[in-house]
Each structure stands twice: as structure tokens, then as C-alpha cells.
Amino acid sequence: MNDIRYWFACLFVILPLHGIEQFLFGIDELYELQGQMAAVLGLFPNRDYGIVFMVFACVYLVMLMVYGQMVGGGWRLFAPAFFGVSGLIESHHIIKTVVRLDYFPGALTAIPFVAVGLLLLRAVVREWRRGGAPAVAADRAPA
């Protein structure tokens, strides 16, 4: 679990740096996200319903991650795995830079983001193979 904690903690440094890089050099990603969200929101009879649905979905995902931490076992690996995959997804900045042969904002900090995402996922897989983490036993103590 120490490797997971270490790599997860690295994300607390990388994420703000990634945001700062994009604020300084361009928020091109925002325009792509707006197009993607428009497609999703178009699936609903009213865009407001789509926004409320996405808020509920995000809150539910956070609740699942917190609950996984509370119940322990293999479920406590869900949150770090989610953020490891999120780190890998940031490779799109690097791919766009290579494909376009032009800098895409966020490409510089995407490199450590992807590396840490990969290392975090590797640590999660190792922990999973060890049998996950023991279930949280605080509530199981005799009264």
C-alpha cells in the first residue's frame, strides 16, 4: 500500500502543474470537452437534465470510491485504480502534439502525469495480486 500512497500523493503535485501549464499556454482542451459534452447533453430532452444527471453520476462515483475505502479489501483499490487510469488518459496531450507536429497545451506535464498513472496502476495491480488490502475491522470489534 505504501507504493500506492506514494504515487497517489505525486498526483497532488502534478495535477496543479498540469492545470497551470494549460492556463499559461492555452485551454484548447476546453473546446474539445465542450463539443463532447454537447453530444452527451444532446441525448437528454433538456440540457439541464443532462447536467443534473452528470452531477449525480460524478457524486455517485465519488461515493463509490469512498465506500470502497471504508469496506476495505480489494474495493479500496478502486479509487487509486481510477486515478491511475485518469493519468494514462492524459497521454492525449502527448499524442496530439506528435500527430499535429505542434505543441498541444498540457503536453509537457502530461509526461509525468502518464508516468505516475502507469506506476500507480502497477502498484494497484501488485497490491491486488497480494490479495488486496484487509477489510476494515474497526466496526467488527467486540462491544
C-alpha positions as CSV (number, residue, x, y, z in Angstrom):
1,M,0.0,0.0,0.0
2,N,3.0,2.3,0.5
3,D,3.7,2.4,-3.3
4,I,0.1,3.3,-3.9
5,R,0.2,6.1,-1.3
6,Y,3.4,7.5,-2.8
7,W,2.3,7.6,-6.4
8,F,-1.1,8.9,-5.5
9,A,0.5,11.7,-3.5
10,C,2.5,12.6,-6.6
11,L,-0.7,13.4,-8.4
12,F,-1.3,16.2,-5.8
13,V,1.8,18.0,-7.3
14,I,1.3,17.1,-11.0
15,L,-2.4,18.0,-11.3
16,P,-2.0,21.7,-10.4
17,L,1.1,21.9,-12.5
18,H,-0.8,20.4,-15.4
19,G,-3.6,23.0,-14.9
20,I,-1.1,25.9,-14.7
21,E,0.6,24.8,-17.9
22,Q,-2.8,24.9,-19.7
23,F,-3.7,28.2,-18.2
24,L,-0.4,29.7,-19.4
25,F,-0.3,28.2,-22.8
26,G,-3.9,27.6,-23.8
27,I,-7.1,25.8,-22.9
28,D,-7.6,24.1,-26.2
29,E,-8.8,21.0,-24.4
30,L,-11.8,23.0,-23.1
31,Y,-13.2,23.4,-26.6
32,E,-12.9,19.7,-27.2
33,L,-14.6,19.0,-23.9
34,Q,-17.4,21.4,-24.7
35,G,-18.0,19.6,-28.0
36,Q,-18.1,16.2,-26.2
37,M,-20.4,17.5,-23.5
38,A,-22.7,18.9,-26.1
39,A,-23.0,15.5,-27.7
40,V,-23.8,13.9,-24.3
41,L,-26.2,16.7,-23.3
42,G,-28.0,16.3,-26.7
43,L,-29.1,12.8,-25.5
44,F,-31.4,14.4,-23.0
45,P,-34.8,16.1,-23.7
46,N,-33.4,19.2,-21.9
47,R,-29.7,20.1,-21.5
48,D,-30.4,20.9,-17.8
49,Y,-31.5,17.3,-17.2
50,G,-28.2,16.2,-18.7
51,I,-26.2,18.5,-16.5
52,V,-28.0,17.3,-13.4
53,F,-27.6,13.7,-14.5
54,M,-23.8,14.2,-14.9
55,V,-23.6,15.8,-11.4
56,F,-25.4,12.8,-9.9
57,A,-23.1,10.4,-11.8
58,C,-20.0,12.2,-10.5
59,V,-21.2,12.3,-7.0
60,Y,-22.2,8.6,-7.2
61,L,-18.7,7.8,-8.5
62,V,-17.1,9.7,-5.6
63,M,-19.4,7.9,-3.1
64,L,-18.4,4.5,-4.6
65,M,-14.7,5.4,-4.1
66,V,-15.3,6.5,-0.5
67,Y,-17.4,3.4,0.2
68,G,-14.6,1.2,-1.3
69,Q,-12.2,2.8,1.1
70,M,-14.5,2.2,4.1
71,V,-15.2,-1.5,3.3
72,G,-11.6,-2.3,2.5
73,G,-10.5,-5.5,0.8
74,G,-10.0,-5.3,-2.9
75,W,-12.5,-2.5,-3.1
76,R,-10.2,0.0,-1.6
77,L,-8.1,-0.3,-4.7
78,F,-10.9,1.1,-6.9
79,A,-10.1,4.8,-6.2
80,P,-6.3,4.6,-6.9
81,A,-7.0,2.5,-10.0
82,F,-9.5,5.1,-11.2
83,F,-6.9,7.9,-10.9
84,G,-4.2,5.7,-12.4
85,V,-6.3,5.3,-15.5
86,S,-7.0,9.0,-15.4
87,G,-3.3,9.6,-15.5
88,L,-2.9,7.4,-18.6
89,I,-5.7,9.2,-20.3
90,E,-3.7,12.4,-20.1
91,S,-1.5,10.8,-22.9
92,H,-3.9,12.5,-25.3
93,H,-1.8,15.7,-24.9
94,I,1.3,13.9,-26.0
95,I,-0.4,12.1,-28.8
96,K,-1.9,15.4,-30.2
97,T,1.5,17.1,-30.0
98,V,3.1,14.2,-32.0
99,V,0.2,13.9,-34.5
100,R,-0.1,17.6,-35.2
101,L,3.7,18.2,-35.0
102,D,2.8,21.2,-32.9
103,Y,2.7,21.7,-29.1
104,F,-0.7,20.9,-27.6
105,P,-1.1,22.7,-24.2
106,G,-0.5,20.4,-21.3
107,A,1.9,18.1,-23.2
108,L,4.9,18.9,-21.0
109,T,3.2,18.0,-17.7
110,A,1.3,15.1,-19.3
111,I,4.6,13.2,-19.5
112,P,4.9,12.8,-15.7
113,F,1.1,12.5,-15.4
114,V,1.1,9.5,-17.6
115,A,4.2,8.0,-15.9
116,V,2.7,8.4,-12.5
117,G,-0.6,7.0,-13.7
118,L,1.3,3.9,-15.0
119,L,3.3,3.5,-11.8
120,L,0.1,3.9,-9.7
121,L,-1.7,1.3,-11.7
122,R,1.3,-1.0,-11.4
123,A,1.2,-0.6,-7.6
124,V,-2.5,-1.3,-7.6
125,V,-2.0,-4.5,-9.7
126,R,0.7,-5.6,-7.3
127,E,-1.5,-5.0,-4.3
128,W,-4.4,-6.8,-6.0
129,R,-2.2,-9.8,-6.6
130,R,-1.2,-9.9,-2.9
131,G,-4.9,-10.3,-2.2
132,G,-5.9,-6.6,-1.9
133,A,-6.0,-5.0,1.5
134,P,-7.6,-6.5,4.6
135,A,-11.1,-5.5,5.2
136,V,-11.5,-2.6,7.6
137,A,-12.2,-4.2,11.0
138,A,-13.0,-1.2,13.2
139,D,-16.7,-1.9,13.3
140,R,-16.1,-5.6,13.9
141,A,-14.6,-5.2,17.3
142,P,-16.5,-6.9,20.2
143,A,-18.7,-4.5,22.1
